[in-house]
Amino acid sequence: MAYQTINPYTQETLHTFANHSDDEVAQKISEADALYQSLWRDPANMPERLACLNRLADIMHQRKAEVARTISIEMGKLLSEAVGEVACCVDIARYYAEHAAHFLKPVPYPDVLGKAWVEHHPIGVILAVEPWNFPLYQLIRVVAPAIAIGNPVLAKHASNVPQCAQMMEDMLGETGAPVGAYANLYVTPAQIATIIGDDRVRGVALTGSEHAGSIVAGEAGSKLKKATMELGGNDVFVVLDDADLPNAAAAAVGGRLYNAGQVCTASKRYIVHQAVAEKFKSLIISAFQSVIMGDPLDEHTTLAPLSSAKAKSDLQQQLDRAITHGARVLCGNTPAEGNFFTPTILTDISRNNPAYFEEFFGPVAQLYVVADDDEAVALANDSHYGLGGTIYSGNVERAKNMASRIETGMVFINRSGDSVAELPFGGVKRSGFGRELSDLGIKEFVNQKLVVVG
């Protein structure tokens, strides 16, 4: 597995990184476990751990321009989006620095046996396997709560963002975090399996594709290791007949084209009430056709390239297959230079079309027209995935009722989907299991120990 920085815009190979040897990996595991066995994990040392998170937030904030530029050059997103990603990372680090002590306090449990409470303790070394589409944000979602609780982290990042992976290790080193708190690994799939199998590694957190999740979850399960899986999505964007159409259309377009559509929670399936379908369709087609493709570092660019030539080729094959099976193109599917992909909207997608159940990881949206709320819910739930979703309606109670019926981990009403430190993130079905962020995220990899005094 080659760890390389290939600029998605210029397609120039900028840096190549050597893989870690088996001996180097063994050393990193030993350092992480040694730290876990030390007093660093002790509750009395939590202030020191939380101070590291605050210093990390300071460093990321001070270097946001440099860090954002590295993200844009390495994986291709718009510079403005990269700046937003860094700001989100700062917020997450600060959030856990400020709230972890409260989240991890003992919780009293009244019972008939005597006085009882549940304590929260670290469990050991955690392996984080993370994707390229949000190179620092995906890392910080695991790293911040892990440091707060006292779990060392070994991180295997995507092979196309090695500079971002190393940048996290470097910045944490500058905070004064001890050796073993976090280590970046350039490793192969075979080495990942070996790491998961090591008795000193107690948990695995993965964000990635359904395919990658099934492999890593299988490895973790076979070794009886705790795991969280944040996987793909085929999120719905429901527009009811009483919705504010201009606002709904703007949110729908932004929710699909952000990060060039390479987002697990992107608005991939537009489900629109028939009474407003034509107007909504006109609005989104106009917006899709108005994008400006160009250099992600140029503030005038509104659509970035896909992350790689392979990503573009795979998406085009998927789109071609959908059309072959009867899908109709409303706009897009025209040639684009380099790794750019022309924003495309498909409709007339039957249930026997592969596209009906697939996730399109790029700027391709699907449009479905429904007669009523029940049909909208049935279509939304007829999916292998269940990550997020959005509902636009002028009647919030109507939207809330629909939100309760949709089988997803998250639903947003009259606003675009988003991810912030305070709110839990995660899904159901093939979108994975477990939660990250908020108070739920920090308790995924802890020993919730019951203590009873008779």
C-alpha positions in Angstrom: 0.0 0.0 0.0 1.6 3.2 -1.2 1.2 6.3 1.1 1.3 9.2 -1.3 0.2 12.8 -1.6 -1.2 13.2 -5.1 -2.8 16.6 -5.6 -6.3 15.9 -7.0 -6.4 19.2 -8.9 -3.0 19.0 -10.6 -2.7 15.2 -10.4 1.0 15.7 -9.4 2.6 13.3 -7.0 4.1 15.6 -4.3 5.3 13.2 -1.6 5.7 9.5 -1.0 6.1 7.9 2.5 7.7 4.7 3.5 5.5 2.0 5.2 6.3 1.2 8.8 8.0 -2.1 9.3 6.6 -4.9 11.5 9.3 -4.0 14.1 8.3 -0.3 14.0 4.6 -1.3 14.5 5.5 -3.5 17.4 7.4 -0.7 19.0 4.5 1.7 18.6 2.1 -0.8 20.2 4.6 -1.3 23.1 4.8 2.4 23.6 1.1 2.8 23.6 0.5 0.0 26.1 3.3 1.2 28.3 1.6 4.5 28.6 -1.7 2.8 29.3 -0.1 0.8 32.1 1.4 4.0 33.6 -0.3 6.5 35.9 -1.2 8.6 32.9 -4.6 6.9 32.8 -5.3 7.6 36.4 -8.3 9.9 37.1 -5.9 12.2 39.1 -4.1 12.9 35.8 -7.2 13.9 33.9 -6.4 17.6 34.2 -3.0 17.0 32.5 -4.8 15.1 29.7 -7.4 17.7 29.2 -4.7 20.4 29.2 -3.2 18.6 26.2 -6.5 18.9 24.4 -6.7 22.6 25.0 -3.1 23.0 23.8 -4.0 21.0 20.7 -6.9 23.3 20.0 -4.6 26.3 20.4 -2.1 24.9 17.9 -4.7 24.0 15.3 -6.3 27.4 15.6 -3.0 29.2 15.3 -2.1 27.2 12.2 -5.5 26.9 10.6 -4.4 28.5 7.4 -1.4 26.1 7.0 -3.4 23.1 8.1 -6.3 23.9 5.8 -4.0 24.4 2.8 -2.5 21.0 3.4 -5.9 19.4 3.6 -7.0 21.0 0.3 -3.8 20.1 -1.6 -3.8 16.5 -0.3 -7.4 15.5 -0.7 -8.8 18.2 -3.0 -11.6 20.0 -1.0 -12.3 23.7 -1.3 -10.0 25.8 0.9 -13.0 27.4 2.5 -14.3 23.9 3.4 -10.9 22.9 4.8 -10.9 26.0 7.0 -14.3 25.0 8.3 -12.9 21.5 9.0 -10.1 22.9 11.1 -12.5 25.1 13.0 -14.6 22.0 13.7 -11.6 20.1 15.0 -10.7 23.0 17.3 -14.3 22.9 18.7 -14.2 19.2 19.3 -10.9 19.3 21.2 -12.1 22.2 23.3 -15.5 20.5 23.9 -13.9 17.4 25.4 -11.3 19.5 27.3 -14.2 21.4 29.0 -16.8 18.6 29.4 -15.0 15.3 29.7 -14.6 15.5 33.5 -18.4 15.9 33.9 -19.2 13.1 31.4 -17.0 10.7 33.2 -18.2 11.3 36.8 -19.5 8.3 38.7 -23.3 7.8 38.1 -25.3 6.7 41.2 -27.7 3.8 40.8 -30.3 3.4 43.6 -30.9 -0.3 44.3 -31.9 -2.8 47.0 -28.4 -4.2 47.6 -27.0 -1.0 49.1 -25.2 2.0 47.7 -24.3 1.6 44.0 -22.6 3.6 41.3 -21.0 3.2 37.9 -17.5 4.5 37.3 -15.9 5.2 33.9 -12.4 3.8 33.3 -10.2 3.5 30.2 -9.9 0.1 28.6 -6.6 0.3 26.8 -5.1 1.0 23.3 -7.5 1.9 20.6 -6.9 1.4 16.8 -8.5 4.1 14.7 -8.9 3.3 11.0 -9.9 6.6 9.3 -10.9 7.9 5.8 -9.6 10.7 3.6 -12.6 12.8 3.0 -12.2 14.7 6.3 -8.6 14.0 7.1 -8.3 15.8 10.5 -12.0 15.9 11.6 -12.3 12.1 11.4 -9.2 11.7 13.5 -10.1 14.2 16.2 -13.5 12.5 16.8 -11.6 9.5 18.1 -8.5 11.1 19.5 -10.1 13.8 21.7 -12.3 11.5 23.8 -9.6 8.9 23.9 -7.0 11.3 25.3 -9.6 12.6 27.8 -10.4 9.2 29.2 -6.8 7.9 29.0 -6.9 5.4 26.0 -3.8 5.6 23.8 -4.6 5.7 20.1 -2.9 4.0 17.1 -4.1 5.6 13.9 -4.1 4.0 10.4 -5.2 6.8 8.1 -6.1 6.6 4.4 -3.1 6.1 2.0 -3.8 9.4 0.1 -3.6 11.7 3.1 -0.3 10.8 4.7 0.7 14.4 5.4 -2.5 15.0 7.4 -1.9 11.8 9.3 1.6 12.9 10.3 0.4 16.4 11.0 -1.9 15.2 13.8 1.0 13.3 15.4 3.3 16.3 15.2 0.8 18.7 16.7 0.0 16.3 19.5 3.7 16.0 20.2 3.9 19.7 20.6 1.2 19.7 23.2 3.4 17.7 25.6 1.3 14.6 25.3 3.6 11.7 26.3 5.1 9.1 23.9 2.4 6.5 23.2 -0.6 8.8 23.5 -1.0 8.9 19.7 1.0 7.3 16.9 0.5 7.5 13.2 1.0 4.2 11.3 1.6 3.7 7.6 0.6 0.1 7.4 -0.8 -2.6 5.1 -4.1 -4.4 5.5 -2.2 -7.5 6.8 -0.5 -5.4 9.4 -3.9 -4.0 10.5 -5.1 -7.5 11.1 -2.0 -8.2 13.2 -2.6 -5.0 15.2 -6.2 -5.9 15.9 -5.1 -9.4 17.0 -2.6 -8.0 19.6 -4.0 -8.6 23.1 -2.8 -5.1 24.1 -5.2 -3.5 21.6 -8.6 -3.3 23.2 -10.8 -1.6 20.7 -11.2 -0.6 17.1 -12.9 2.6 15.7 -13.4 2.8 11.9 -14.9 5.4 9.6 -15.1 4.3 6.0 -16.9 2.2 3.4 -19.3 -0.6 4.1 -16.7 -3.0 2.6 -13.9 -1.8 4.8 -16.2 -1.9 7.8 -17.2 -5.4 7.2 -13.6 -6.6 7.0 -12.4 -4.7 10.1 -15.5 -5.4 12.2 -15.0 -9.1 11.3 -11.4 -9.0 12.5 -12.4 -7.2 15.7 -15.3 -9.5 16.3 -13.2 -12.6 15.9 -10.9 -11.4 18.6 -13.8 -10.2 20.8 -12.7 -6.6 20.6 -15.1 -3.7 21.1 -15.7 -1.8 17.8 -17.5 1.2 16.5 -18.3 1.5 12.8 -19.2 4.8 11.1 -19.9 3.6 7.5 -21.7 4.7 4.4 -25.0 6.4 3.9 -27.7 7.0 1.3 -29.4 9.9 3.1 -32.8 11.2 2.1 -33.7 14.8 1.7 -37.5 15.0 2.0 -39.4 18.0 0.6 -43.0 18.2 1.6 -45.7 20.1 -0.2 -45.7 22.9 2.4 -41.9 23.5 2.4 -40.2 26.8 1.7 -38.9 25.7 -1.7 -36.1 28.2 -2.3 -34.6 27.4 1.1 -35.1 23.7 0.7 -33.5 23.7 -2.8 -30.5 25.6 -1.6 -30.0 23.2 1.3 -30.5 20.2 -1.0 -27.8 21.4 -3.4 -25.4 22.4 -0.7 -26.0 19.1 1.1 -25.1 17.1 -2.1 -22.2 19.1 -3.5 -20.3 19.9 -0.3 -16.9 18.3 -0.5 -17.6 17.4 -4.1 -20.3 15.1 -2.8 -17.8 12.9 -1.0 -19.6 12.8 2.3 -21.3 9.9 4.0 -24.1 12.1 5.2 -24.6 14.0 1.9 -28.2 14.4 0.7 -28.1 11.7 -1.9 -31.8 10.9 -2.4 -34.2 13.8 -3.0 -37.8 12.6 -2.1 -40.2 15.3 -3.1 -44.0 15.7 -2.9 -45.6 15.6 -6.3 -47.3 19.0 -5.8 -43.9 20.8 -5.6 -41.8 18.4 -7.6 -41.5 20.4 -10.8 -40.6 23.7 -9.1 -38.1 22.0 -6.9 -36.6 20.2 -9.9 -36.2 23.4 -11.8 -34.4 25.1 -8.8 -31.9 22.3 -8.2 -31.1 21.8 -11.9 -30.3 25.5 -12.2 -28.0 25.3 -9.2 -26.3 22.1 -10.4 -25.6 23.7 -13.7 -24.2 26.9 -12.2 -21.2 25.4 -10.3 -17.7 26.7 -11.0 -15.1 23.9 -11.2 -11.5 25.0 -10.7 -8.6 25.2 -8.3 -9.7 24.4 -4.7 -7.4 27.1 -3.5 -9.2 29.7 -5.6 -12.0 31.4 -3.6 -14.1 31.7 -6.8 -14.3 27.9 -7.2 -17.5 26.3 -6.0 -16.9 22.6 -6.9 -13.7 20.8 -6.1 -12.4 17.8 -8.0 -12.9 14.2 -6.7 -10.1 12.9 -4.6 -8.5 10.7 -7.2 -8.7 9.5 -10.8 -9.9 6.1 -9.5 -12.7 7.8 -7.6 -13.8 9.5 -10.8 -13.6 6.3 -12.8 -15.6 4.3 -10.2 -18.3 6.9 -10.0 -18.6 7.1 -13.8 -19.0 3.3 -14.0 -21.6 3.4 -11.3 -23.5 6.2 -13.1 -23.3 4.4 -16.5 -24.7 1.2 -14.9 -27.6 3.2 -13.4 -28.4 4.6 -16.8 -28.2 1.2 -18.5 -30.8 0.0 -16.0 -33.2 2.7 -17.0 -32.4 5.8 -14.9 -32.9 9.1 -16.7 -30.4 12.0 -16.6 -32.0 15.4 -15.7 -28.7 17.2 -15.9 -25.0 16.5 -16.0 -23.2 13.4 -17.0 -21.0 15.4 -19.4 -17.2 15.2 -19.7 -15.1 17.2 -17.3 -11.3 17.6 -17.2 -9.0 15.9 -14.7 -10.6 14.6 -11.6 -13.6 16.9 -11.9 -17.1 15.3 -12.2 -20.0 17.2 -13.6 -22.9 17.4 -11.1 -25.6 15.0 -12.2 -29.2 14.4 -11.2 -30.9 11.1 -12.0 -34.6 10.2 -11.9 -36.9 7.3 -12.9 -34.8 4.9 -10.8 -36.7 1.6 -10.4 -36.2 -0.7 -7.4 -34.4 -3.2 -9.6 -31.8 -0.6 -10.7 -28.6 -1.1 -8.8 -28.5 2.6 -8.1 -31.6 2.3 -5.9 -29.6 0.7 -3.1 -26.1 2.1 -3.8 -24.2 5.0 -2.3 -22.9 7.4 -4.9 -19.8 9.0 -3.4 -19.6 12.1 -5.5 -21.8 14.8 -7.0 -24.7 12.6 -8.2 -28.2 13.0 -6.8 -31.3 11.0 -7.2 -34.8 12.5 -7.5 -37.9 10.6 -6.5 -41.5 12.0 -6.5 -44.1 10.7 -4.0 -47.8 11.3 -3.4 -47.9 11.6 0.3 -46.0 11.3 3.6 -46.5 7.6 4.0 -44.9 6.9 0.6 -42.0 9.2 1.5 -41.3 7.3 4.7 -41.6 3.9 3.0 -39.1 5.0 0.3 -36.8 6.5 2.8 -36.7 3.3 4.8 -36.3 1.0 1.8 -32.6 1.3 2.0 -29.7 -0.8 3.2 -28.3 2.3 5.0 -29.6 4.4 7.9 -27.2 7.2 8.7 -28.9 10.6 8.4 -31.7 12.5 6.7 -33.3 15.9 6.2 -37.0 17.0 6.1 -38.3 20.3 4.9 -41.8 21.3 5.8 -43.8 24.3 6.9 -45.4 22.2 9.7 -42.7 21.3 12.2 -45.0 18.8 14.0 -45.6 17.0 10.7 -41.9 16.9 10.1 -41.2 15.6 13.7 -43.7 12.8 13.2 -42.0 11.8 10.0 -38.6 12.0 11.6 -39.6 9.5 14.2 -40.7 7.1 11.5 -37.5 7.2 9.4 -35.0 4.5 10.2 -31.8 6.5 10.6 -29.4 7.6 13.3 -29.9 11.3 12.7 -32.6 13.5 11.2 -32.5 17.3 10.6 -35.6 19.4 10.1 -35.6 22.6 8.1 -31.9 22.8 8.1 -28.9 21.1 6.4 -27.4 18.1 8.1 -24.3 18.9 10.1 -21.9 17.5 12.7 -20.9 19.4 15.9 -19.1 18.3 19.0 -22.2 18.5 21.2 -24.4 16.1 19.2 -24.0 12.3 18.7 -23.1 11.0 15.3 -23.8 7.6 13.9 -26.3 5.3 12.1 -28.1 2.0 11.9 -28.3 -0.9 9.4 -25.3 -1.0 7.1 -24.4 2.6 8.1 -22.7 1.0 11.2 -23.0 1.0 14.9 -21.8 3.0 17.9 -21.7 6.8 18.2 -19.0 9.4 18.1 -19.0 13.0 19.6 -21.1 14.3 22.5 -21.4 12.4 25.8 -22.2 9.2 24.0 -19.0 9.2 22.0 -16.7 9.4 25.0 -18.4 6.4 26.6 -17.9 4.0 23.7 -14.5 2.8 24.8 -14.8 2.8 28.6 -15.3 0.2 31.2 -18.6 1.2 32.8 -17.7 -0.5 36.1 -20.5 -1.1 38.7 -19.5 -0.7 42.3 -21.9 -1.8 45.1 -21.4 -1.2 48.9 -23.7 -3.4 51.0 
